Amino acid sequence: LNERFVFGLIGLNALILFTLGFPQISPELRNALLWLDDLITICFIAEAGLKIRRDSIRGYLGDAWNRFDFLIVILSLPSLVDVFVPSDLNQYSVFILLRMARAMKLIRTLRFLPDIDRTLEGIARAVRASFLIVITFLLGLFIAAVVSQRLFADADPAHYGDPILALYSTFK
């Protein structure tokens, strides 16, 4: 339950995920890193369990950061599927998406930032105040994409051949 130890696990997990992004690593190293990632996930499950046992479920979930950590632990559980799924099935997109949920564990580092609660409150106020600006931007983008698609569909069908491509090209 030591926060420094947990922060170290999060840092180690970040390095593991970074290393797993390289396609040229050996299969043996990849498997070792995946097992280590699963072990870290189990450590996070144990941490949540110990905190629930210590504080009760109501006390544990009464803290917003603990609710956030618990959600991340739940979302990272699919990464443990790798152990039970044959490696040839892991190539399918559903299992790749399930394994990507493990990256959510890295968000836990936010709780270690000083005055993060005040910062997040300020961000929430800024988002509420900026809502009209974002809506106006999206409306302008939509109009520009529709006009661009009508004007450039024949000249550049790869970028403006349909409204979705035009929207993406205009956004870029």
N, C-alpha and C positions, 0 to 999 in steps of 0.2 A: 504494500500500500504506500510505499515511499514514492513521492512524486518525482524525485530525481531519477529513480530507477525506471519509472514509467516513461519519463521523458527520454531516457537512454534507449528503451525498447522502441519508442516511436522513431527515434533517429536511426537505429539499426534497421528497422522495418523500411524506412525511406531509402536507405542504401541498398537493401535487398531488392526493392521494387525498381530502383534505378538500374541495378545490374541486370535484372531480369528483362529489361527493355532491349538489351543487346542480343540480336539474333545469332551472333557468332559464338556465344559461350557454349561450352561443351554440354552435352546432355547430362553428364554426371553432376556438373556444377549446378545446372538448372534444377535438377531434382533435389540436390542438397539445399539450395536456396528456397525452394518451394516447401520442403519439410521444415526449414527454419522459420519461414513465414507462418506456417501452420502452428508451430510451437508458440510463436509470439501471439497469434490469435487466441490460442488456448490460455496463455498468460493473461490476456485481457479479459477473457471469460472468467477466469479464476479471480481476477481483481474485482470484477463486478460482483461475483458471488460472495466474496469476503466482505465487501462493503455493504451488501444487502444483509448479510448475516450480522454484521456489526451494528448497522443503523436501522434495521428493519426495512422492508420494501417501501413503506410509506416515507420513512426518513430519508432513504436513499434517493427516491424519485422526487422528493420535495425540493432538491437542489437542481436548478436548471442545467448546470454543467454535468451533473450525474445523469440526468435524462438524456442529454446530448451524447455523452459517452456510451450510455446503454444502447441508444439508437445505432451508434456506429458499430458497437459490438454485434448487434443483431444483423446489421447490413453486411458485416464481414464474415458472418457464418458460412455463406455459400462458398467461400474460398476453401473451406475444409472438404468440399465435394471432390476436389482433386485427388484425395487419397483413395476414394472409393470408385472413381470413374476411370475406366481403362483409358490409356493415353491416346488411343486412336479416336476416342469420342471427344477428348479435350480440344480437338481442332475445330469443333463446331462452334458457331458463334454464340449459342446460348451459354455454353460453359465458359467461353472467353469473357462474356459479359458478367457472369457470376463471379469469376475470378477477379474482375476489375473492382468489385465492391471492396476488396481489401485496401484499396488506396484511401478509402474514407477514414481509416485509422489515423492517417497523417494529420487530419484536421484537428485532432485533439491537442496539437501543440498550441492552438489559439488560447487555451486556458492559462498558459504560462506567461502570456504577454501582460505587462503592467497596465493597469486601468482598462483592461479589455471590456469590462462591462459598460463603462462610460463611453468608450469608443464605439461599441456596438449600438448603444442608444443613440449616439450622434449620427451614425450611419443610417439607422432606421428613420430618424427625423429627416435626414437629407433625401432618402429614397421617397418618402411620402411627399416632400416638397417638390421633388423632381418628376413626379409622375406625369404631370401635364406636359412637361418638356419631352419626355420619352415618347409619349403618345403622339405628340406633334411630329417628332422625328420619324417614328414608324409610319405615320400617315404620309409624310413627304417621301419617304423611301418607297412606299407602295405606289404612289402616284408616278414617281420617276421611273420605277421598274415597268409599270404598265405602258407608259409613253415610250420608253426605250425599247420594249419588246415590239411595239407597233412600228417603230422607226427602223430598227436594226435587225429584225428577224431574218430577212432575206440576205442581208450583207454579212452577218456573223451568226449563223444558226447555232454554233457551238456554245455561244454565250447568251444569245437572246432568242433562241428558237422557241421557247415556251415561257410562260410567265414565271415559273419557279426558277429557271436558269437566269432569266432577266433580273429577278429579284436578288439572286445570289451575286450576279455580276455587278449590279448596281451597288449592292452593299459593299462589295470588295473595293 
